[in-house]
Amino acid sequence: MLVLSRKESQRIKLGESIVVTVVRLGRDKVRLGIEAPSDVVVLREELEPHEVEGIDAAVEDAA
């Protein structure tokens, strides 16, 4: 894993077409802006499909 330090308004470029911008720094969170082509799926980790499937299976097992 590459770990970088950035200040507000600074950017990180991923490849040729993805740019991540630090929009706002808070006390306990960071707001990021992500510019990417429309064919690139950008999801928060907790919204990945395998997470939902795991929750569904856990609910079925509990029933």
Jmol script that loads the backbone (N, CA, C; Angstrom):
load data "model"
ATOM      1  N   MET A   1       0.844  -1.173   0.000  1.00  0.00           N
ATOM      2  CA  MET A   1       0.000   0.000   0.000  1.00  0.00           C
ATOM      3  C   MET A   1       0.892   1.240   0.000  1.00  0.00           C
ATOM      4  N   LEU A   2       0.584   2.156  -0.865  1.00  0.00           N
ATOM      5  CA  LEU A   2       1.272   3.438  -0.918  1.00  0.00           C
ATOM      6  C   LEU A   2       0.503   4.416  -0.036  1.00  0.00           C
ATOM      7  N   VAL A   3       1.184   5.069   0.895  1.00  0.00           N
ATOM      8  CA  VAL A   3       0.547   6.041   1.784  1.00  0.00           C
ATOM      9  C   VAL A   3       1.127   7.413   1.465  1.00  0.00           C
ATOM     10  N   LEU A   4       0.249   8.374   1.178  1.00  0.00           N
ATOM     11  CA  LEU A   4       0.669   9.728   0.821  1.00  0.00           C
ATOM     12  C   LEU A   4       0.061  10.739   1.775  1.00  0.00           C
ATOM     13  N   SER A   5       0.765  11.824   2.003  1.00  0.00           N
ATOM     14  CA  SER A   5       0.224  12.948   2.765  1.00  0.00           C
ATOM     15  C   SER A   5      -0.148  14.042   1.787  1.00  0.00           C
ATOM     16  N   ARG A   6      -1.318  14.606   1.933  1.00  0.00           N
ATOM     17  CA  ARG A   6      -1.783  15.684   1.070  1.00  0.00           C
ATOM     18  C   ARG A   6      -2.458  16.734   1.931  1.00  0.00           C
ATOM     19  N   LYS A   7      -2.410  17.966   1.485  1.00  0.00           N
ATOM     20  CA  LYS A   7      -3.114  19.065   2.140  1.00  0.00           C
ATOM     21  C   LYS A   7      -4.382  19.360   1.357  1.00  0.00           C
ATOM     22  N   GLU A   8      -5.259  20.149   1.963  1.00  0.00           N
ATOM     23  CA  GLU A   8      -6.499  20.530   1.291  1.00  0.00           C
ATOM     24  C   GLU A   8      -6.194  21.132  -0.079  1.00  0.00           C
ATOM     25  N   SER A   9      -6.978  20.753  -1.071  1.00  0.00           N
ATOM     26  CA  SER A   9      -6.880  21.187  -2.469  1.00  0.00           C
ATOM     27  C   SER A   9      -5.774  20.489  -3.257  1.00  0.00           C
ATOM     28  N   GLN A  10      -4.954  19.686  -2.618  1.00  0.00           N
ATOM     29  CA  GLN A  10      -3.922  18.965  -3.358  1.00  0.00           C
ATOM     30  C   GLN A  10      -4.526  17.726  -4.004  1.00  0.00           C
ATOM     31  N   ARG A  11      -3.863  17.258  -5.071  1.00  0.00           N
ATOM     32  CA  ARG A  11      -4.400  16.165  -5.881  1.00  0.00           C
ATOM     33  C   ARG A  11      -3.423  15.010  -5.980  1.00  0.00           C
ATOM     34  N   ILE A  12      -3.986  13.856  -6.290  1.00  0.00           N
ATOM     35  CA  ILE A  12      -3.212  12.660  -6.602  1.00  0.00           C
ATOM     36  C   ILE A  12      -3.748  12.139  -7.922  1.00  0.00           C
ATOM     37  N   LYS A  13      -2.862  11.837  -8.851  1.00  0.00           N
ATOM     38  CA  LYS A  13      -3.278  11.322 -10.150  1.00  0.00           C
ATOM     39  C   LYS A  13      -3.003   9.825 -10.206  1.00  0.00           C
ATOM     40  N   LEU A  14      -4.020   9.056 -10.617  1.00  0.00           N
ATOM     41  CA  LEU A  14      -3.901   7.605 -10.762  1.00  0.00           C
ATOM     42  C   LEU A  14      -4.000   7.279 -12.241  1.00  0.00           C
ATOM     43  N   GLY A  15      -2.910   6.835 -12.810  1.00  0.00           N
ATOM     44  CA  GLY A  15      -2.906   6.576 -14.244  1.00  0.00           C
ATOM     45  C   GLY A  15      -3.081   7.876 -15.010  1.00  0.00           C
ATOM     46  N   GLU A  16      -3.657   7.768 -16.193  1.00  0.00           N
ATOM     47  CA  GLU A  16      -3.841   8.933 -17.057  1.00  0.00           C
ATOM     48  C   GLU A  16      -5.185   9.619 -16.872  1.00  0.00           C
ATOM     49  N   SER A  17      -6.154   8.937 -16.250  1.00  0.00           N
ATOM     50  CA  SER A  17      -7.512   9.475 -16.308  1.00  0.00           C
ATOM     51  C   SER A  17      -8.228   9.614 -14.974  1.00  0.00           C
ATOM     52  N   ILE A  18      -7.583   9.315 -13.857  1.00  0.00           N
ATOM     53  CA  ILE A  18      -8.253   9.410 -12.559  1.00  0.00           C
ATOM     54  C   ILE A  18      -7.495  10.398 -11.684  1.00  0.00           C
ATOM     55  N   VAL A  19      -8.239  11.349 -11.097  1.00  0.00           N
ATOM     56  CA  VAL A  19      -7.648  12.342 -10.208  1.00  0.00           C
ATOM     57  C   VAL A  19      -8.439  12.353  -8.906  1.00  0.00           C
ATOM     58  N   VAL A  20      -7.715  12.260  -7.780  1.00  0.00           N
ATOM     59  CA  VAL A  20      -8.327  12.332  -6.456  1.00  0.00           C
ATOM     60  C   VAL A  20      -7.879  13.646  -5.832  1.00  0.00           C
ATOM     61  N   THR A  21      -8.853  14.458  -5.393  1.00  0.00           N
ATOM     62  CA  THR A  21      -8.567  15.762  -4.800  1.00  0.00           C
ATOM     63  C   THR A  21      -9.018  15.779  -3.348  1.00  0.00           C
ATOM     64  N   VAL A  22      -8.182  16.302  -2.456  1.00  0.00           N
ATOM     65  CA  VAL A  22      -8.586  16.504  -1.068  1.00  0.00           C
ATOM     66  C   VAL A  22      -9.425  17.779  -1.052  1.00  0.00           C
ATOM     67  N   VAL A  23     -10.729  17.617  -0.883  1.00  0.00           N
ATOM     68  CA  VAL A  23     -11.648  18.749  -0.934  1.00  0.00           C
ATOM     69  C   VAL A  23     -11.706  19.461   0.414  1.00  0.00           C
ATOM     70  N   ARG A  24     -11.793  18.674   1.496  1.00  0.00           N
ATOM     71  CA  ARG A  24     -11.903  19.285   2.819  1.00  0.00           C
ATOM     72  C   ARG A  24     -11.319  18.350   3.870  1.00  0.00           C
ATOM     73  N   LEU A  25     -10.615  18.925   4.830  1.00  0.00           N
ATOM     74  CA  LEU A  25     -10.084  18.174   5.960  1.00  0.00           C
ATOM     75  C   LEU A  25     -10.899  18.525   7.192  1.00  0.00           C
ATOM     76  N   GLY A  26     -11.388  17.516   7.879  1.00  0.00           N
ATOM     77  CA  GLY A  26     -12.127  17.730   9.119  1.00  0.00           C
ATOM     78  C   GLY A  26     -11.348  17.150  10.277  1.00  0.00           C
ATOM     79  N   ARG A  27     -11.925  17.248  11.457  1.00  0.00           N
ATOM     80  CA  ARG A  27     -11.245  16.729  12.641  1.00  0.00           C
ATOM     81  C   ARG A  27     -11.126  15.203  12.587  1.00  0.00           C
ATOM     82  N   ASP A  28     -12.183  14.545  12.095  1.00  0.00           N
ATOM     83  CA  ASP A  28     -12.168  13.083  12.091  1.00  0.00           C
ATOM     84  C   ASP A  28     -12.472  12.460  10.734  1.00  0.00           C
ATOM     85  N   LYS A  29     -12.485  13.273   9.673  1.00  0.00           N
ATOM     86  CA  LYS A  29     -12.716  12.709   8.345  1.00  0.00           C
ATOM     87  C   LYS A  29     -12.139  13.615   7.264  1.00  0.00           C
ATOM     88  N   VAL A  30     -12.002  13.032   6.092  1.00  0.00           N
ATOM     89  CA  VAL A  30     -11.481  13.747   4.928  1.00  0.00           C
ATOM     90  C   VAL A  30     -12.523  13.654   3.828  1.00  0.00           C
ATOM     91  N   ARG A  31     -12.803  14.746   3.157  1.00  0.00           N
ATOM     92  CA  ARG A  31     -13.718  14.719   2.008  1.00  0.00           C
ATOM     93  C   ARG A  31     -12.862  14.711   0.747  1.00  0.00           C
ATOM     94  N   LEU A  32     -13.098  13.703  -0.099  1.00  0.00           N
ATOM     95  CA  LEU A  32     -12.331  13.538  -1.330  1.00  0.00           C
ATOM     96  C   LEU A  32     -13.223  13.751  -2.538  1.00  0.00           C
ATOM     97  N   GLY A  33     -12.672  14.335  -3.575  1.00  0.00           N
ATOM     98  CA  GLY A  33     -13.341  14.428  -4.865  1.00  0.00           C
ATOM     99  C   GLY A  33     -12.618  13.496  -5.823  1.00  0.00           C
ATOM    100  N   ILE A  34     -13.377  12.725  -6.589  1.00  0.00           N
ATOM    101  CA  ILE A  34     -12.775  11.762  -7.509  1.00  0.00           C
ATOM    102  C   ILE A  34     -13.266  12.049  -8.916  1.00  0.00           C
ATOM    103  N   GLU A  35     -12.332  12.346  -9.805  1.00  0.00           N
ATOM    104  CA  GLU A  35     -12.651  12.548 -11.220  1.00  0.00           C
ATOM    105  C   GLU A  35     -12.189  11.303 -11.960  1.00  0.00           C
ATOM    106  N   ALA A  36     -13.145  10.633 -12.613  1.00  0.00           N
ATOM    107  CA  ALA A  36     -12.820   9.401 -13.330  1.00  0.00           C
ATOM    108  C   ALA A  36     -13.736   9.272 -14.533  1.00  0.00           C
ATOM    109  N   PRO A  37     -13.298   8.554 -15.556  1.00  0.00           N
ATOM    110  CA  PRO A  37     -14.163   8.315 -16.715  1.00  0.00           C
ATOM    111  C   PRO A  37     -15.434   7.575 -16.283  1.00  0.00           C
ATOM    112  N   SER A  38     -16.487   7.727 -17.049  1.00  0.00           N
ATOM    113  CA  SER A  38     -17.777   7.127 -16.686  1.00  0.00           C
ATOM    114  C   SER A  38     -17.750   5.600 -16.672  1.00  0.00           C
ATOM    115  N   ASP A  39     -16.774   4.992 -17.331  1.00  0.00           N
ATOM    116  CA  ASP A  39     -16.710   3.526 -17.322  1.00  0.00           C
ATOM    117  C   ASP A  39     -15.964   2.966 -16.109  1.00  0.00           C
ATOM    118  N   VAL A  40     -15.452   3.846 -15.240  1.00  0.00           N
ATOM    119  CA  VAL A  40     -14.767   3.417 -14.025  1.00  0.00           C
ATOM    120  C   VAL A  40     -15.760   3.459 -12.870  1.00  0.00           C
ATOM    121  N   VAL A  41     -15.945   2.325 -12.206  1.00  0.00           N
ATOM    122  CA  VAL A  41     -16.857   2.250 -11.068  1.00  0.00           C
ATOM    123  C   VAL A  41     -16.107   2.701  -9.822  1.00  0.00           C
ATOM    124  N   VAL A  42     -16.687   3.668  -9.103  1.00  0.00           N
ATOM    125  CA  VAL A  42     -16.097   4.159  -7.860  1.00  0.00           C
ATOM    126  C   VAL A  42     -17.102   3.886  -6.748  1.00  0.00           C
ATOM    127  N   LEU A  43     -16.734   3.024  -5.799  1.00  0.00           N
ATOM    128  CA  LEU A  43     -17.611   2.665  -4.688  1.00  0.00           C
ATOM    129  C   LEU A  43     -16.865   2.795  -3.370  1.00  0.00           C
ATOM    130  N   ARG A  44     -17.591   3.203  -2.332  1.00  0.00           N
ATOM    131  CA  ARG A  44     -17.031   3.093  -0.988  1.00  0.00           C
ATOM    132  C   ARG A  44     -16.929   1.603  -0.678  1.00  0.00           C
ATOM    133  N   GLU A  45     -15.915   1.226   0.051  1.00  0.00           N
ATOM    134  CA  GLU A  45     -15.680  -0.197   0.318  1.00  0.00           C
ATOM    135  C   GLU A  45     -16.901  -0.883   0.917  1.00  0.00           C
ATOM    136  N   GLU A  46     -17.620  -0.203   1.794  1.00  0.00           N
ATOM    137  CA  GLU A  46     -18.768  -0.842   2.447  1.00  0.00           C
ATOM    138  C   GLU A  46     -19.937  -1.082   1.492  1.00  0.00           C
ATOM    139  N   LEU A  47     -19.874  -0.555   0.283  1.00  0.00           N
ATOM    140  CA  LEU A  47     -20.943  -0.761  -0.694  1.00  0.00           C
ATOM    141  C   LEU A  47     -20.595  -1.795  -1.758  1.00  0.00           C
ATOM    142  N   GLU A  48     -19.443  -2.427  -1.646  1.00  0.00           N
ATOM    143  CA  GLU A  48     -19.061  -3.442  -2.629  1.00  0.00           C
ATOM    144  C   GLU A  48     -20.070  -4.585  -2.604  1.00  0.00           C
ATOM    145  N   PRO A  49     -20.397  -5.140  -3.768  1.00  0.00           N
ATOM    146  CA  PRO A  49     -21.408  -6.203  -3.848  1.00  0.00           C
ATOM    147  C   PRO A  49     -21.154  -7.399  -2.936  1.00  0.00           C
ATOM    148  N   HIS A  50     -19.906  -7.837  -2.772  1.00  0.00           N
ATOM    149  CA  HIS A  50     -19.660  -9.008  -1.920  1.00  0.00           C
ATOM    150  C   HIS A  50     -20.031  -8.741  -0.472  1.00  0.00           C
ATOM    151  N   GLU A  51     -19.960  -7.498  -0.032  1.00  0.00           N
ATOM    152  CA  GLU A  51     -20.373  -7.152   1.325  1.00  0.00           C
ATOM    153  C   GLU A  51     -21.866  -7.389   1.503  1.00  0.00           C
ATOM    154  N   VAL A  52     -22.660  -6.976   0.521  1.00  0.00           N
ATOM    155  CA  VAL A  52     -24.109  -7.135   0.588  1.00  0.00           C
ATOM    156  C   VAL A  52     -24.469  -8.610   0.602  1.00  0.00           C
ATOM    157  N   GLU A  53     -23.815  -9.410  -0.243  1.00  0.00           N
ATOM    158  CA  GLU A  53     -24.081 -10.844  -0.285  1.00  0.00           C
ATOM    159  C   GLU A  53     -23.769 -11.478   1.062  1.00  0.00           C
ATOM    160  N   GLY A  54     -22.699 -11.071   1.701  1.00  0.00           N
ATOM    161  CA  GLY A  54     -22.332 -11.608   3.006  1.00  0.00           C
ATOM    162  C   GLY A  54     -23.370 -11.286   4.061  1.00  0.00           C
ATOM    163  N   ILE A  55     -23.913 -10.088   4.009  1.00  0.00           N
ATOM    164  CA  ILE A  55     -24.952  -9.687   4.954  1.00  0.00           C
ATOM    165  C   ILE A  55     -26.210 -10.508   4.713  1.00  0.00           C
ATOM    166  N   ASP A  56     -26.596 -10.690   3.456  1.00  0.00           N
ATOM    167  CA  ASP A  56     -27.783 -11.493   3.129  1.00  0.00           C
ATOM    168  C   ASP A  56     -27.625 -12.922   3.646  1.00  0.00           C
ATOM    169  N   ALA A  57     -26.461 -13.508   3.469  1.00  0.00           N
ATOM    170  CA  ALA A  57     -26.217 -14.873   3.926  1.00  0.00           C
ATOM    171  C   ALA A  57     -26.278 -14.950   5.449  1.00  0.00           C
ATOM    172  N   ALA A  58     -25.741 -13.955   6.129  1.00  0.00           N
ATOM    173  CA  ALA A  58     -25.770 -13.934   7.592  1.00  0.00           C
ATOM    174  C   ALA A  58     -27.196 -13.830   8.108  1.00  0.00           C
ATOM    175  N   VAL A  59     -28.022 -13.035   7.444  1.00  0.00           N
ATOM    176  CA  VAL A  59     -29.425 -12.893   7.840  1.00  0.00           C
ATOM    177  C   VAL A  59     -30.156 -14.216   7.653  1.00  0.00           C
ATOM    178  N   GLU A  60     -29.901 -14.898   6.528  1.00  0.00           N
ATOM    179  CA  GLU A  60     -30.541 -16.196   6.272  1.00  0.00           C
ATOM    180  C   GLU A  60     -30.106 -17.228   7.307  1.00  0.00           C
ATOM    181  N   ASP A  61     -28.822 -17.238   7.676  1.00  0.00           N
ATOM    182  CA  ASP A  61     -28.326 -18.192   8.667  1.00  0.00           C
ATOM    183  C   ASP A  61     -28.941 -17.944  10.038  1.00  0.00           C
ATOM    184  N   ALA A  62     -29.184 -16.686  10.361  1.00  0.00           N
ATOM    185  CA  ALA A  62     -29.748 -16.335  11.665  1.00  0.00           C
ATOM    186  C   ALA A  62     -31.226 -16.701  11.769  1.00  0.00           C
ATOM    187  N   ALA A  63     -31.906 -16.836  10.638  1.00  0.00           N
ATOM    188  CA  ALA A  63     -33.359 -17.099  10.650  1.00  0.00           C
ATOM    189  C   ALA A  63     -33.699 -18.532  10.953  1.00  0.00           C
TER     190      ALA A  63
END
end "model"
wireframe off; spacefill off
backbone 0.3
color backbone group
